[in-house]
Amino acid sequence: MDEACQYLSYREAGDGKSFETARAFCTVTGSFVQPMRADICNARYGLDPETDCEFYEEPESAPTDDAPDADR
């Protein structure tokens, strides 16, 4: 993967505060992330969000109607 993580956005406000510089926000966890986590999200230093981030979600991993239910 050569692109930045699709789940990372930058926000200038959040948690009731505003920031001079936009901060990295993970839409999967719903929280602001530390700069090192943003490095993973942005695929810096040879890091890959798909393999180096425990929060990364792939569309294929989403539940489908074909998945067996625990109740059955």
C-alpha positions as CSV (number, residue, x, y, z in Angstrom):
1,M,0.0,0.0,0.0
2,D,1.5,3.3,-1.1
3,E,-1.3,5.6,0.0
4,A,-2.3,7.2,3.3
5,C,-4.9,5.5,5.4
6,Q,-8.4,6.2,4.4
7,Y,-9.5,6.4,8.1
8,L,-7.2,9.4,9.0
9,S,-8.4,12.9,8.9
10,Y,-7.1,16.2,10.2
11,R,-9.2,18.4,12.4
12,E,-8.7,21.8,13.9
13,A,-11.2,21.3,16.7
14,G,-12.5,18.5,18.8
15,D,-13.2,17.3,22.3
16,G,-14.4,20.9,23.1
17,K,-11.0,22.4,22.1
18,S,-9.6,24.2,19.1
19,F,-6.0,23.8,17.9
20,E,-3.7,26.1,16.0
21,T,-2.5,23.2,13.9
22,A,-4.8,20.5,12.7
23,R,-4.4,17.2,14.5
24,A,-4.7,13.6,13.3
25,F,-8.0,12.0,14.0
26,C,-8.7,8.3,13.5
27,T,-12.3,7.7,12.2
28,V,-12.2,4.0,13.2
29,T,-11.5,4.7,16.9
30,G,-13.2,8.1,16.9
31,S,-10.3,9.7,18.6
32,F,-7.3,11.9,18.1
33,V,-4.1,10.0,17.6
34,Q,-0.4,10.6,18.5
35,P,2.0,11.7,15.8
36,M,3.6,8.2,15.6
37,R,0.2,6.7,14.9
38,A,-0.3,9.3,12.2
39,D,3.1,8.2,10.7
40,I,1.6,4.7,10.3
41,C,-1.6,6.2,8.8
42,N,0.4,8.2,6.3
43,A,2.7,5.3,5.4
44,R,5.8,7.2,6.5
45,Y,9.1,5.5,7.2
46,G,8.1,2.3,5.4
47,L,5.1,1.7,7.6
48,D,1.9,0.3,6.1
49,P,-1.5,1.0,7.6
50,E,-2.8,-2.4,6.4
51,T,-0.1,-4.3,8.3
52,D,1.2,-2.0,11.0
53,C,-2.1,-0.6,12.4
54,E,-4.3,-2.8,14.6
55,F,-7.3,-0.5,13.9
56,Y,-7.2,-0.7,10.1
57,E,-10.4,-2.2,8.6
58,E,-10.7,-3.6,5.2
59,P,-14.1,-3.6,3.4
60,E,-13.7,-7.4,3.0
61,S,-13.6,-7.9,6.7
62,A,-17.0,-6.3,7.2
63,P,-19.8,-8.7,8.2
64,T,-21.9,-10.0,5.3
65,D,-25.3,-11.7,5.1
66,D,-23.4,-14.9,4.2
67,A,-21.5,-14.9,7.6
68,P,-22.8,-17.6,10.0
69,D,-24.6,-16.3,13.0
70,A,-23.7,-17.4,16.5
71,D,-27.4,-18.1,17.2
72,R,-27.7,-20.8,14.6
